[in-house]
Amino acid sequence: MELTEKLKHLEANIALLHEIKQSTPLETFKTNRRYEWEVRYGLLESIQIIIDIACKISSAYNLGNPKSYRACVELLAQHHYLSSTLAKKVISMVGLRNLLVHEYVEIDDEKLYLFLERLDDFTAFAHEIKEHIN
């Protein structure tokens, strides 16, 4: 899948997560496992798309030799594909992805729900990347 398709997929995911956020209060979220699952999967897939984009750009434009997902994002910031402020936020997303994959039982539902407040960071990522690939 090329970068523009990945970005479109990311934007579609974020739109769905916004819908969940708008239509599902925290108490409903905490008592209905379906919403929790939707948010977990939606965030996981969206973060993975960001990682894929970061690593693909790092490789395609020879930005360096990243040894981790975090390093892919750091290279984007070093080469001005992302602002340093946004890069820090994206790096924390990578941390959440690792929790979702490896520590999924340990994640607090309320903290997961509150992560929906950061959906604008995903949109900002797509916007900043589009400026460089179009």
Secondary structure, 3 states (H helix, E strand, C coil): CCHHHHHHHHHHHHHHHHHHHHHCCHHHHHHCHHHHHHHHHHHHHHHHHHHHHHHHHHHHCCCCCCCCHHHHHHHHHHCCCCCHHHHHHHHHHHHHHHHHHHCHHHCCHHHHHHHHHHHHHHHHHHHHHHHHHC
